[in-house]
Amino acid sequence: MDMDNMLGGGGGGGGAVGQFPLEQWFYEMPVCTRWWTTATVAISLLVQCHIITPFQLFYSFRAVFVKNQYWRLLTTFLYFGPLSLDLLFHVFFLQRYSRLLEESSGRSPAHFSWLLLYATSILLALSPLLSMPFLGSALSSSLVYIWSRRNPETRLSLLGLLVFTAPYLPWVLMAFSLVLHGTVPKDEICGVIVGHVWYFFADVYPPLHNGQRPLDPPMLWRRLFEGRPPDTGATPINNEIAAAAAPGVG
């Protein structure tokens, strides 16, 4: 598969002089995407080396909240399978569209991390109902869907044969997964639904309701990443005092 064509352009900026291509690629990624990608590869390596097993990683309500195995709340989003071409495919799309969304959300990771918290929370709630022990593909599909709806004019291609615009990308990937695995990708369908809810309330709803953005991160969450905003309330008063104390001109 021609992955570069599949992505529809938008390469990253140049890295520091003297860096190896892989190192440059790693440090060009924004912080959330960087560590999500790193953890995904590390988990697969640990499984491949038989240090841990997939049975220690999947999400189970009983295992988490009865047996206190809280790490499963994270590892369910990090394991995409053993080292294989399928894993490479998942990691490529994960880091690509996660990176594009994170870069478009601004310099602070507050907004993108809030999106991840929303999506992971909803998917964890749906997991027992839909029998989805591993949720990495669903989360990745959510991000792909949001990016595709925000870039409706971007043209992509599959194998240089099928050319389509970005909003069709989630459905093309589902069809590809169906052909590859022979099963309906319910995790990807679930991810698209979760992504659509976010897209609607973040992009469609605000212009129709006087700019109200119900899914924006609260101020407390922003302060965790950005710190307390500078206090500018005293500036006009100080300027007035300074103007009054200054000698007259003329």
Protein Blocks (a to p, Z undefined) as FASTA:
>chain_A
ZZklmnngaiacdddehiafklmmmmmpcfklmmmmmmmmmmmmmmmnomacfklmmccf
klmmmnopaklmmmmmmpgbdcdfklmmmmmmmmmmmmmmmmmnojblklmmmmmmmmmm
mmmmmmmmnopabfklmmmmmmmmmmmmmmmmbccdehhlagcdfklmmmmmmmmmmmmn
opacfklmmmmmmmmmmmmmmmmmmmmngoiafkbccfklmmmmnopaddfklmmmmmmm
mmmmpcceZZ
